């Protein structure tokens, strides 16, 4: 009996040990699992439902609608920025654009390209506020400035303003300022402008229209020009939304065409193209050309200009072109331009060919698009034309 009792005691001890061991294993396993859950929940807070999609959280109480919104937000692919181009900065280039919006846009493409090939830092260009249009808009009012800077970071460094130590030069008027020579080759900027940047650290180009030749430039220069124009210079979201609203409104009345006729008085005076003008009109245009000393060409042979293809289409020629293109006369035709020179007489043939001609594009759409509260003083500021 003693032997039997002794054997039973050993079995009891072994059973207690086994249970203790099982309990320890379970406790350790529970702690490990809980630790994993806590860690995964923390990761889920950072990386979102891609890791713990559909898992309930012990630490946050989110309703189902919030989870749906979060899923949608995280489903949008993140924008990938190009890598920064690393180069030794030769100095800073400031530019003041001149002319209309299209001229300034082309000039910005040129200035970005010049800054890239001179290995300098470009300051966000200043737009013309003293031209015929008297538009006080800043660069960031028209274009998405952050996109402009980041989308070109693999080519050139662009800053919104000069560093403080150099900014004081602008405030005191001690920055070297000059107009570059028109239609210059890129070598002009390397040989003439770059040494000035080395010397003064900051150079301000106060005129930018047609300052870099269009043709005969290396292919890389032309590619960068195109990239700036079609990718980097993106309108602000407000202006893009406004454009979509305008197109939607115009389409409600059927097919339409918007013509940018370059037949304003200043254009004809500058170019010297006087086809179809009478003697009094030719004299008036000539007087205007001599009234602007920065218009270099004064004596112009209109017929030779026309033969060289350097004159804008007249309204009469535009009517012929539209008919030749088989544009139906039921189309709406909007004129997007300034006041047409001698408009009633010169526009007669176009109006006869296309009865739905609208002489003033902005005037035709303003009541339906632009809010009076945004333009109480009749301001022409482009960035104001975004009202509901």
C-alpha positions, 0 to 999 in steps of 0.5 A: 500500500505504501508503494501504491501511495508513493506512486500516486503522489508522484502522479499528482505532482506531475499533473500539477506541474503539467497544469502549471506549465500549460498555464504559463504557456497560455499566459505567455501566448496571451501576452504575446498576442496582445502585444502583437495586436497593440503593435498592429493597431499602432501601425494601422493608425499610421498606414491606415486600413491597408494593414488593418482593413476592417479591424475594430480598434480598441483605441479609436471609435470611428463610425462606418462613414468615416472609414469609407471616407478614409478609404477613399482618401487613401486610395488616391495615389500620392504625388511623386516629386522628381528628385532635386537637381544638385548643382553649384548655385552661381547666383540668383536671377530675378525677372519682370515679365512684360506684355500680355498673358501669352507673352509673359507665359512664353517669357517664363518658359524662356527664363526657366530655361536660361536659369537652368543652363546658367546654373542659377536660382530663379526667383518666381517671375513678377508679372506685368502690372503696367501694360495696356490691360493694367492687370494687378495679378501676381504670379500666384493669382494666375498660376499654381506656384507650388506646382511650378516650383516642385515640378521643375525641381529636377531642372532648376531651383526656384524660390518665391523670394530672395534670401533675407541677406539679398532681399535687402538689396532690392529694398535699397535699390542696389540690384543690378537691373538690365534688359537682355538683347532680343532674340539672343542665343543661349550663348549670349546668356552664358557669355554676357549675363552669367559673368554679371551674376558672378559679379553681383550675385543677383541680376534683374532682367526687367524685360523678357519678351522674345529675349531668347531666340525661337529657332536654332537652339539645342534640342534640350532647350526646346524640350524644357521650354515645352515642359514649362509651358505644358506641364509646370505652368498650371492655372490655379484650381479656381481659374481651371474651375472657372474655365470648365464652367464657361465651357459648360455654359457655352456648350448649352447652346450648341457648337461654338468657336472662340476666335482670338483675332489679333486685330487691335489698334496697337497690334496693327500699329506695332506690326505696320500691317495696314491691309484694308485700311484707308489713308486716314487709318494708316496715318493714325496707326503710324502716329501711334507707332512713333508714340512708343519709343521702345517700338524699335521698328518705325518705317515698315513696308506693309506689303513686304511684311505681309509677304513674309507672313508676319501680319495677322489675318484680317477679319475678312480673311478669317471669314474666308478661312472659316468657310474653307474649313467648312465651319457651319454658319449655325455655329456660335462665333465668339471674339476673344480680343480687345476692340477690333480696329474699325470694328463695324466696317472690318467685321461686316463680312464675318458677321454676314457669313456667321449670323451668330457672331458675338463681338465681345466674348467676355461681355457675352458670358460675364452675366452668367459666370462672373459675380458682381460682388467680385468686381464691384469697381469693374476691375480687370484683375483675372484672379477676381473672375472666379465668383459664383 
